Amino acid sequence: MQKIMKLFVKSEEGATAIEYGLIASLIAVVLIAVLTTMGTNLSATFTRISDAL
C-alpha cells in the first residue's frame, strides 16, 4: 500500500493534464474575444461599404 501511495504522490501526469487544460481554455477565451471584436469591426466595415454604394 505504501508503494502505491509513493507512486501516486510522485506521479505528475494529472497535474500536467490540468495545466494543458488550463492553457487550452485560456487560448479559447482569447480567441473568442478576438473573433468577437473582429466580427464587430468587419460588420461595421461592410455596413460602411454598403452605405457608400
C-alpha distance matrix in Angstrom:
0.0 3.8 5.4 5.2 6.4 8.7 10.0 10.6 12.5 14.4 15.4 19.0 20.1 20.1 22.1 24.5 25.1 25.9 28.2 30.0 30.4 32.0 34.3 35.4 36.2 38.1 40.1 40.8 42.2 44.4 45.7 46.6 48.4 50.3 51.2 52.4 54.6 55.9 56.7 58.7 60.6 61.3 62.6 64.9 66.1 67.0 68.7 70.8 71.7 72.6 74.8 76.5 77.5
3.8 0.0 3.8 5.4 5.0 6.1 8.6 9.7 10.5 12.2 14.1 17.6 19.4 19.6 21.1 23.5 24.7 25.4 27.3 29.3 30.1 31.3 33.4 34.9 35.8 37.4 39.5 40.5 41.7 43.7 45.2 46.3 47.9 49.7 50.9 52.1 54.1 55.5 56.5 58.4 60.1 61.0 62.4 64.6 65.8 66.8 68.6 70.5 71.5 72.6 74.6 76.3 77.4
5.4 3.8 0.0 3.8 5.5 5.2 6.3 8.6 10.0 10.7 12.2 15.9 17.4 18.4 20.0 21.9 23.1 24.4 26.1 27.8 28.9 30.4 32.2 33.6 34.8 36.5 38.2 39.4 40.9 42.7 44.0 45.3 47.1 48.6 49.7 51.2 53.2 54.3 55.4 57.5 59.1 59.7 61.4 63.6 64.6 65.6 67.5 69.4 70.2 71.4 73.6 75.1 76.1
5.2 5.4 3.8 0.0 3.8 5.4 5.1 6.1 8.7 9.9 10.4 14.1 15.1 15.5 17.6 19.6 20.4 21.6 23.7 25.3 26.0 27.7 29.7 30.8 31.9 33.8 35.6 36.5 38.0 40.0 41.3 42.4 44.3 45.9 46.9 48.3 50.4 51.5 52.5 54.6 56.3 56.9 58.4 60.7 61.8 62.7 64.6 66.5 67.4 68.4 70.6 72.2 73.2
6.4 5.0 5.5 3.8 0.0 3.8 5.4 5.0 6.2 8.6 9.8 13.1 14.8 14.7 16.2 18.7 19.8 20.3 22.4 24.4 25.1 26.3 28.5 29.9 30.8 32.4 34.5 35.5 36.7 38.7 40.2 41.2 42.9 44.7 45.9 47.1 49.1 50.5 51.5 53.4 55.1 55.9 57.4 59.5 60.7 61.8 63.5 65.4 66.5 67.5 69.6 71.2 72.4
8.7 6.1 5.2 5.4 3.8 0.0 3.8 5.4 5.2 6.1 8.5 11.9 14.2 14.9 15.8 18.0 19.7 20.5 21.9 24.0 25.2 26.3 28.1 29.8 31.0 32.3 34.2 35.6 36.8 38.5 40.1 41.5 43.0 44.6 45.9 47.4 49.1 50.4 51.6 53.6 55.1 56.0 57.6 59.7 60.7 61.9 63.8 65.5 66.5 67.7 69.8 71.3 72.5
10.0 8.6 6.3 5.1 5.4 3.8 0.0 3.8 5.5 5.1 6.0 9.7 11.3 12.5 14.0 15.7 17.1 18.5 20.0 21.7 23.0 24.5 26.1 27.5 28.9 30.5 32.1 33.4 35.0 36.6 38.0 39.4 41.1 42.5 43.7 45.3 47.2 48.2 49.4 51.6 53.0 53.7 55.4 57.6 58.5 59.6 61.6 63.3 64.1 65.4 67.6 69.0 70.1
10.6 9.7 8.6 6.1 5.0 5.4 3.8 0.0 3.8 5.5 5.2 8.4 9.8 9.9 11.6 13.9 14.9 15.8 17.8 19.6 20.4 21.8 23.9 25.2 26.3 28.0 29.8 30.9 32.3 34.2 35.6 36.8 38.5 40.1 41.3 42.7 44.6 45.9 46.9 48.9 50.6 51.3 52.9 55.1 56.1 57.2 59.0 60.9 61.8 63.0 65.1 66.6 67.7
12.5 10.5 10.0 8.7 6.2 5.2 5.5 3.8 0.0 3.8 5.6 7.9 10.6 10.6 11.0 13.6 15.4 15.7 17.1 19.5 20.6 21.4 23.3 25.2 26.1 27.3 29.5 30.8 31.9 33.6 35.4 36.6 38.0 39.7 41.1 42.5 44.2 45.5 46.8 48.7 50.2 51.2 52.8 54.8 55.9 57.2 58.9 60.6 61.7 63.0 65.0 66.5 67.7
14.4 12.2 10.7 9.9 8.6 6.1 5.1 5.5 3.8 0.0 3.8 6.3 9.3 10.6 10.8 12.5 14.8 15.8 16.6 18.7 20.4 21.3 22.7 24.6 26.1 27.1 28.9 30.6 31.9 33.2 34.9 36.5 37.9 39.2 40.7 42.4 43.9 45.1 46.5 48.5 49.8 50.7 52.6 54.5 55.4 56.7 58.7 60.2 61.1 62.6 64.7 65.9 67.2
15.4 14.1 12.2 10.4 9.8 8.5 6.0 5.2 5.6 3.8 0.0 3.8 5.8 7.4 8.4 9.7 11.6 13.1 14.2 15.8 17.4 18.9 20.2 21.8 23.4 24.8 26.3 27.8 29.4 30.8 32.2 33.8 35.4 36.7 38.0 39.7 41.5 42.4 43.8 45.9 47.3 47.9 49.8 51.9 52.7 53.9 55.9 57.6 58.4 59.7 61.9 63.3 64.4
19.0 17.6 15.9 14.1 13.1 11.9 9.7 8.4 7.9 6.3 3.8 0.0 3.8 5.5 5.3 6.2 8.7 10.0 10.6 12.4 14.3 15.5 16.6 18.4 20.1 21.2 22.7 24.4 26.0 27.3 28.7 30.4 31.9 33.2 34.6 36.3 37.9 38.9 40.4 42.5 43.7 44.5 46.4 48.4 49.2 50.5 52.5 54.1 54.9 56.4 58.5 59.8 61.0
20.1 19.4 17.4 15.1 14.8 14.2 11.3 9.8 10.6 9.3 5.8 3.8 0.0 3.8 5.5 5.1 6.2 8.7 9.9 10.6 12.3 14.3 15.4 16.5 18.4 20.0 21.2 22.5 24.5 26.0 27.0 28.6 30.5 31.7 32.7 34.6 36.5 37.2 38.5 40.8 42.1 42.6 44.5 46.7 47.4 48.5 50.6 52.3 53.0 54.3 56.6 57.9 58.9
20.1 19.6 18.4 15.5 14.7 14.9 12.5 9.9 10.6 10.6 7.4 5.5 3.8 0.0 3.8 5.4 5.1 6.2 8.7 10.0 10.5 12.4 14.3 15.3 16.5 18.4 20.1 21.0 22.6 24.5 25.7 27.0 28.8 30.4 31.4 32.9 34.9 36.0 37.0 39.2 40.8 41.4 43.0 45.2 46.3 47.3 49.2 51.0 51.9 53.0 55.2 56.7 57.8
22.1 21.1 20.0 17.6 16.2 15.8 14.0 11.6 11.0 10.8 8.4 5.3 5.5 3.8 0.0 3.8 5.4 5.1 6.2 8.7 9.8 10.6 12.4 14.2 15.3 16.5 18.5 19.9 21.1 22.7 24.4 25.8 27.2 28.7 30.2 31.6 33.4 34.6 35.9 37.8 39.3 40.2 41.9 43.9 44.9 46.2 48.0 49.7 50.7 52.0 54.1 55.5 56.8
24.5 23.5 21.9 19.6 18.7 18.0 15.7 13.9 13.6 12.5 9.7 6.2 5.1 5.4 3.8 0.0 3.8 5.4 5.1 6.2 8.6 9.9 10.6 12.3 14.2 15.4 16.6 18.3 20.1 21.3 22.5 24.4 26.0 27.1 28.4 30.3 31.9 32.8 34.2 36.4 37.6 38.3 40.3 42.3 43.0 44.3 46.4 47.9 48.7 50.2 52.3 53.6 54.8
25.1 24.7 23.1 20.4 19.8 19.7 17.1 14.9 15.4 14.8 11.6 8.7 6.2 5.1 5.4 3.8 0.0 3.8 5.4 5.1 6.1 8.7 9.9 10.5 12.3 14.3 15.4 16.4 18.4 20.1 21.0 22.5 24.5 25.8 26.7 28.4 30.5 31.3 32.4 34.7 36.1 36.6 38.4 40.6 41.5 42.5 44.5 46.3 47.1 48.3 50.5 52.0 53.0
25.9 25.4 24.4 21.6 20.3 20.5 18.5 15.8 15.7 15.8 13.1 10.0 8.7 6.2 5.1 5.4 3.8 0.0 3.8 5.5 5.0 6.2 8.6 9.8 10.5 12.3 14.3 15.2 16.5 18.5 19.9 21.0 22.7 24.4 25.6 26.9 28.9 30.1 31.2 33.2 34.8 35.6 37.2 39.3 40.4 41.5 43.3 45.1 46.2 47.3 49.4 50.9 52.1
28.2 27.3 26.1 23.7 22.4 21.9 20.0 17.8 17.1 16.6 14.2 10.6 9.9 8.7 6.2 5.1 5.4 3.8 0.0 3.8 5.3 5.1 6.2 8.6 9.9 10.6 12.4 14.2 15.4 16.7 18.4 20.0 21.3 22.7 24.2 25.8 27.4 28.5 30.0 32.0 33.2 34.2 36.1 37.9 38.9 40.3 42.2 43.7 44.7 46.2 48.1 49.5 50.8
30.0 29.3 27.8 25.3 24.4 24.0 21.7 19.6 19.5 18.7 15.8 12.4 10.6 10.0 8.7 6.2 5.1 5.5 3.8 0.0 3.8 5.4 5.1 6.1 8.6 9.8 10.6 12.2 14.3 15.4 16.4 18.3 20.1 21.1 22.2 24.2 25.9 26.7 28.1 30.3 31.5 32.1 34.1 36.2 36.9 38.1 40.2 41.8 42.6 44.0 46.2 47.4 48.6
30.4 30.1 28.9 26.0 25.1 25.2 23.0 20.4 20.6 20.4 17.4 14.3 12.3 10.5 9.8 8.6 6.1 5.0 5.3 3.8 0.0 3.8 5.4 5.1 6.2 8.6 9.9 10.5 12.3 14.3 15.3 16.5 18.5 20.0 20.9 22.4 24.5 25.5 26.5 28.7 30.3 30.9 32.5 34.7 35.8 36.8 38.7 40.5 41.4 42.6 44.7 46.2 47.3
32.0 31.3 30.4 27.7 26.3 26.3 24.5 21.8 21.4 21.3 18.9 15.5 14.3 12.4 10.6 9.9 8.7 6.2 5.1 5.4 3.8 0.0 3.8 5.4 5.2 6.1 8.6 9.8 10.6 12.4 14.2 15.4 16.7 18.4 19.9 21.1 22.9 24.3 25.6 27.3 28.8 29.9 31.5 33.4 34.6 35.9 37.6 39.3 40.5 41.8 43.6 45.2 46.5
34.3 33.4 32.2 29.7 28.5 28.1 26.1 23.9 23.3 22.7 20.2 16.6 15.4 14.3 12.4 10.6 9.9 8.6 6.2 5.1 5.4 3.8 0.0 3.8 5.5 5.1 6.2 8.6 10.0 10.7 12.3 14.3 15.5 16.5 18.2 20.0 21.4 22.4 24.0 26.0 27.1 28.1 30.1 31.9 32.7 34.2 36.1 37.6 38.5 40.1 42.1 43.3 44.7
35.4 34.9 33.6 30.8 29.9 29.8 27.5 25.2 25.2 24.6 21.8 18.4 16.5 15.3 14.2 12.3 10.5 9.8 8.6 6.1 5.1 5.4 3.8 0.0 3.8 5.5 5.1 6.2 8.7 10.0 10.5 12.3 14.4 15.3 16.2 18.2 20.1 20.8 22.0 24.3 25.7 26.2 28.0 30.2 31.0 32.1 34.2 35.9 36.7 38.0 40.2 41.5 42.6
36.2 35.8 34.8 31.9 30.8 31.0 28.9 26.3 26.1 26.1 23.4 20.1 18.4 16.5 15.3 14.2 12.3 10.5 9.9 8.6 6.2 5.2 5.5 3.8 0.0 3.8 5.4 4.9 6.2 8.7 9.8 10.5 12.4 14.2 15.2 16.4 18.5 19.8 20.7 22.7 24.4 25.3 26.7 28.8 30.0 31.1 32.8 34.7 35.8 36.9 38.9 40.5 41.8
38.1 37.4 36.5 33.8 32.4 32.3 30.5 28.0 27.3 27.1 24.8 21.2 20.0 18.4 16.5 15.4 14.3 12.3 10.6 9.8 8.6 6.1 5.1 5.5 3.8 0.0 3.8 5.4 5.2 6.3 8.6 10.0 10.8 12.4 14.2 15.5 16.9 18.3 19.9 21.5 22.8 24.1 25.8 27.5 28.7 30.2 31.9 33.3 34.6 36.1 37.8 39.2 40.8
40.1 39.5 38.2 35.6 34.5 34.2 32.1 29.8 29.5 28.9 26.3 22.7 21.2 20.1 18.5 16.6 15.4 14.3 12.4 10.6 9.9 8.6 6.2 5.1 5.4 3.8 0.0 3.8 5.5 5.2 6.1 8.6 10.0 10.5 12.0 14.1 15.5 16.2 17.9 20.0 21.0 21.8 23.9 25.8 26.5 27.9 30.0 31.4 32.3 33.9 35.9 37.1 38.5
40.8 40.5 39.4 36.5 35.5 35.6 33.4 30.9 30.8 30.6 27.8 24.4 22.5 21.0 19.9 18.3 16.4 15.2 14.2 12.2 10.5 9.8 8.6 6.2 4.9 5.4 3.8 0.0 3.8 5.5 5.1 6.1 8.6 9.9 10.4 12.1 14.2 15.1 16.0 18.3 19.9 20.5 22.0 24.3 25.3 26.3 28.2 30.0 31.0 32.2 34.2 35.8 36.9
42.2 41.7 40.9 38.0 36.7 36.8 35.0 32.3 31.9 31.9 29.4 26.0 24.5 22.6 21.1 20.1 18.4 16.5 15.4 14.3 12.3 10.6 10.0 8.7 6.2 5.2 5.5 3.8 0.0 3.8 5.5 5.2 6.3 8.7 10.0 10.6 12.5 14.2 15.3 16.8 18.5 19.8 21.1 22.9 24.4 25.7 27.2 28.9 30.3 31.5 33.2 34.9 36.4
44.4 43.7 42.7 40.0 38.7 38.5 36.6 34.2 33.6 33.2 30.8 27.3 26.0 24.5 22.7 21.3 20.1 18.5 16.7 15.4 14.3 12.4 10.7 10.0 8.7 6.3 5.2 5.5 3.8 0.0 3.8 5.5 5.2 6.1 8.5 9.9 10.8 12.2 14.1 15.6 16.6 18.0 19.9 21.4 22.5 24.2 25.9 27.2 28.5 30.1 31.7 33.1 34.7
45.7 45.2 44.0 41.3 40.2 40.1 38.0 35.6 35.4 34.9 32.2 28.7 27.0 25.7 24.4 22.5 21.0 19.9 18.4 16.4 15.3 14.2 12.3 10.5 9.8 8.6 6.1 5.1 5.5 3.8 0.0 3.8 5.4 5.1 5.9 8.3 9.9 10.3 11.8 14.1 15.2 15.8 17.8 19.8 20.6 21.9 23.9 25.4 26.3 27.8 29.8 31.1 32.4
46.6 46.3 45.3 42.4 41.2 41.5 39.4 36.8 36.6 36.5 33.8 30.4 28.6 27.0 25.8 24.4 22.5 21.0 20.0 18.3 16.5 15.4 14.3 12.3 10.5 10.0 8.6 6.1 5.2 5.5 3.8 0.0 3.8 5.5 5.2 6.0 8.6 9.8 10.3 12.2 14.2 15.0 16.2 18.3 19.7 20.8 22.3 24.3 25.5 26.5 28.4 30.1 31.4
48.4 47.9 47.1 44.3 42.9 43.0 41.1 38.5 38.0 37.9 35.4 31.9 30.5 28.8 27.2 26.0 24.5 22.7 21.3 20.1 18.5 16.7 15.5 14.4 12.4 10.8 10.0 8.6 6.3 5.2 5.4 3.8 0.0 3.8 5.6 5.2 6.3 8.6 9.9 10.9 12.5 14.2 15.5 16.9 18.5 20.2 21.4 22.9 24.5 25.9 27.3 28.9 30.7
50.3 49.7 48.6 45.9 44.7 44.6 42.5 40.1 39.7 39.2 36.7 33.2 31.7 30.4 28.7 27.1 25.8 24.4 22.7 21.1 20.0 18.4 16.5 15.3 14.2 12.4 10.5 9.9 8.7 6.1 5.1 5.5 3.8 0.0 3.8 5.5 5.2 6.1 8.5 10.0 10.6 12.0 14.1 15.5 16.3 18.2 19.9 21.1 22.4 24.1 25.7 26.9 28.6
51.2 50.9 49.7 46.9 45.9 45.9 43.7 41.3 41.1 40.7 38.0 34.6 32.7 31.4 30.2 28.4 26.7 25.6 24.2 22.2 20.9 19.9 18.2 16.2 15.2 14.2 12.0 10.4 10.0 8.5 5.9 5.2 5.6 3.8 0.0 3.8 5.4 5.0 5.9 8.5 9.7 10.1 11.9 14.1 14.9 16.0 18.0 19.7 20.6 21.9 23.9 25.4 26.6
52.4 52.1 51.2 48.3 47.1 47.4 45.3 42.7 42.5 42.4 39.7 36.3 34.6 32.9 31.6 30.3 28.4 26.9 25.8 24.2 22.4 21.1 20.0 18.2 16.4 15.5 14.1 12.1 10.6 9.9 8.3 6.0 5.2 5.5 3.8 0.0 3.8 5.5 5.1 6.3 8.7 9.8 10.6 12.5 14.3 15.4 16.6 18.5 20.0 21.0 22.6 24.5 26.0
54.6 54.1 53.2 50.4 49.1 49.1 47.2 44.6 44.2 43.9 41.5 37.9 36.5 34.9 33.4 31.9 30.5 28.9 27.4 25.9 24.5 22.9 21.4 20.1 18.5 16.9 15.5 14.2 12.5 10.8 9.9 8.6 6.3 5.2 5.4 3.8 0.0 3.8 5.4 5.2 6.2 8.5 9.9 10.8 12.4 14.4 15.5 16.7 18.5 20.0 21.2 22.8 24.7
55.9 55.5 54.3 51.5 50.5 50.4 48.2 45.9 45.5 45.1 42.4 38.9 37.2 36.0 34.6 32.8 31.3 30.1 28.5 26.7 25.5 24.3 22.4 20.8 19.8 18.3 16.2 15.1 14.2 12.2 10.3 9.8 8.6 6.1 5.0 5.5 3.8 0.0 3.8 5.4 5.1 5.9 8.4 9.8 10.3 12.1 14.1 15.2 16.3 18.0 19.8 20.9 22.5
56.7 56.5 55.4 52.5 51.5 51.6 49.4 46.9 46.8 46.5 43.8 40.4 38.5 37.0 35.9 34.2 32.4 31.2 30.0 28.1 26.5 25.6 24.0 22.0 20.7 19.9 17.9 16.0 15.3 14.1 11.8 10.3 9.9 8.5 5.9 5.1 5.4 3.8 0.0 3.8 5.5 5.0 6.0 8.6 9.8 10.5 12.2 14.2 15.2 16.2 18.2 19.9 21.1
58.7 58.4 57.5 54.6 53.4 53.6 51.6 48.9 48.7 48.5 45.9 42.5 40.8 39.2 37.8 36.4 34.7 33.2 32.0 30.3 28.7 27.3 26.0 24.3 22.7 21.5 20.0 18.3 16.8 15.6 14.1 12.2 10.9 10.0 8.5 6.3 5.2 5.4 3.8 0.0 3.8 5.5 5.1 6.3 8.7 10.1 10.6 12.4 14.4 15.3 16.5 18.5 20.2
60.6 60.1 59.1 56.3 55.1 55.1 53.0 50.6 50.2 49.8 47.3 43.7 42.1 40.8 39.3 37.6 36.1 34.8 33.2 31.5 30.3 28.8 27.1 25.7 24.4 22.8 21.0 19.9 18.5 16.6 15.2 14.2 12.5 10.6 9.7 8.7 6.2 5.1 5.5 3.8 0.0 3.8 5.4 5.1 6.2 8.8 9.9 10.6 12.4 14.2 15.3 16.6 18.6
61.3 61.0 59.7 56.9 55.9 56.0 53.7 51.3 51.2 50.7 47.9 44.5 42.6 41.4 40.2 38.3 36.6 35.6 34.2 32.1 30.9 29.9 28.1 26.2 25.3 24.1 21.8 20.5 19.8 18.0 15.8 15.0 14.2 12.0 10.1 9.8 8.5 5.9 5.0 5.5 3.8 0.0 3.8 5.4 5.0 6.3 8.6 9.8 10.6 12.2 14.2 15.3 16.7
62.6 62.4 61.4 58.4 57.4 57.6 55.4 52.9 52.8 52.6 49.8 46.4 44.5 43.0 41.9 40.3 38.4 37.2 36.1 34.1 32.5 31.5 30.1 28.0 26.7 25.8 23.9 22.0 21.1 19.9 17.8 16.2 15.5 14.1 11.9 10.6 9.9 8.4 6.0 5.1 5.4 3.8 0.0 3.8 5.4 5.2 6.2 8.6 9.9 10.4 12.2 14.2 15.5
64.9 64.6 63.6 60.7 59.5 59.7 57.6 55.1 54.8 54.5 51.9 48.4 46.7 45.2 43.9 42.3 40.6 39.3 37.9 36.2 34.7 33.4 31.9 30.2 28.8 27.5 25.8 24.3 22.9 21.4 19.8 18.3 16.9 15.5 14.1 12.5 10.8 9.8 8.6 6.3 5.1 5.4 3.8 0.0 3.8 5.5 5.0 6.2 8.7 9.8 10.5 12.3 14.4
66.1 65.8 64.6 61.8 60.7 60.7 58.5 56.1 55.9 55.4 52.7 49.2 47.4 46.3 44.9 43.0 41.5 40.4 38.9 36.9 35.8 34.6 32.7 31.0 30.0 28.7 26.5 25.3 24.4 22.5 20.6 19.7 18.5 16.3 14.9 14.3 12.4 10.3 9.8 8.7 6.2 5.0 5.4 3.8 0.0 3.8 5.4 5.1 6.2 8.6 9.9 10.6 12.6
67.0 66.8 65.6 62.7 61.8 61.9 59.6 57.2 57.2 56.7 53.9 50.5 48.5 47.3 46.2 44.3 42.5 41.5 40.3 38.1 36.8 35.9 34.2 32.1 31.1 30.2 27.9 26.3 25.7 24.2 21.9 20.8 20.2 18.2 16.0 15.4 14.4 12.1 10.5 10.1 8.8 6.3 5.2 5.5 3.8 0.0 3.8 5.4 5.0 6.0 8.5 9.8 10.6
68.7 68.6 67.5 64.6 63.5 63.8 61.6 59.0 58.9 58.7 55.9 52.5 50.6 49.2 48.0 46.4 44.5 43.3 42.2 40.2 38.7 37.6 36.1 34.2 32.8 31.9 30.0 28.2 27.2 25.9 23.9 22.3 21.4 19.9 18.0 16.6 15.5 14.1 12.2 10.6 9.9 8.6 6.2 5.0 5.4 3.8 0.0 3.8 5.4 5.0 6.1 8.5 10.0
70.8 70.5 69.4 66.5 65.4 65.5 63.3 60.9 60.6 60.2 57.6 54.1 52.3 51.0 49.7 47.9 46.3 45.1 43.7 41.8 40.5 39.3 37.6 35.9 34.7 33.3 31.4 30.0 28.9 27.2 25.4 24.3 22.9 21.1 19.7 18.5 16.7 15.2 14.2 12.4 10.6 9.8 8.6 6.2 5.1 5.4 3.8 0.0 3.8 5.5 5.2 6.2 8.8
71.7 71.5 70.2 67.4 66.5 66.5 64.1 61.8 61.7 61.1 58.4 54.9 53.0 51.9 50.7 48.7 47.1 46.2 44.7 42.6 41.4 40.5 38.5 36.7 35.8 34.6 32.3 31.0 30.3 28.5 26.3 25.5 24.5 22.4 20.6 20.0 18.5 16.3 15.2 14.4 12.4 10.6 9.9 8.7 6.2 5.0 5.4 3.8 0.0 3.8 5.5 5.1 6.4
72.6 72.6 71.4 68.4 67.5 67.7 65.4 63.0 63.0 62.6 59.7 56.4 54.3 53.0 52.0 50.2 48.3 47.3 46.2 44.0 42.6 41.8 40.1 38.0 36.9 36.1 33.9 32.2 31.5 30.1 27.8 26.5 25.9 24.1 21.9 21.0 20.0 18.0 16.2 15.3 14.2 12.2 10.4 9.8 8.6 6.0 5.0 5.5 3.8 0.0 3.8 5.4 5.3
74.8 74.6 73.6 70.6 69.6 69.8 67.6 65.1 65.0 64.7 61.9 58.5 56.6 55.2 54.1 52.3 50.5 49.4 48.1 46.2 44.7 43.6 42.1 40.2 38.9 37.8 35.9 34.2 33.2 31.7 29.8 28.4 27.3 25.7 23.9 22.6 21.2 19.8 18.2 16.5 15.3 14.2 12.2 10.5 9.9 8.5 6.1 5.2 5.5 3.8 0.0 3.8 5.4
76.5 76.3 75.1 72.2 71.2 71.3 69.0 66.6 66.5 65.9 63.3 59.8 57.9 56.7 55.5 53.6 52.0 50.9 49.5 47.4 46.2 45.2 43.3 41.5 40.5 39.2 37.1 35.8 34.9 33.1 31.1 30.1 28.9 26.9 25.4 24.5 22.8 20.9 19.9 18.5 16.6 15.3 14.2 12.3 10.6 9.8 8.5 6.2 5.1 5.4 3.8 0.0 3.8
77.5 77.4 76.1 73.2 72.4 72.5 70.1 67.7 67.7 67.2 64.4 61.0 58.9 57.8 56.8 54.8 53.0 52.1 50.8 48.6 47.3 46.5 44.7 42.6 41.8 40.8 38.5 36.9 36.4 34.7 32.4 31.4 30.7 28.6 26.6 26.0 24.7 22.5 21.1 20.2 18.6 16.7 15.5 14.4 12.6 10.6 10.0 8.8 6.4 5.3 5.4 3.8 0.0
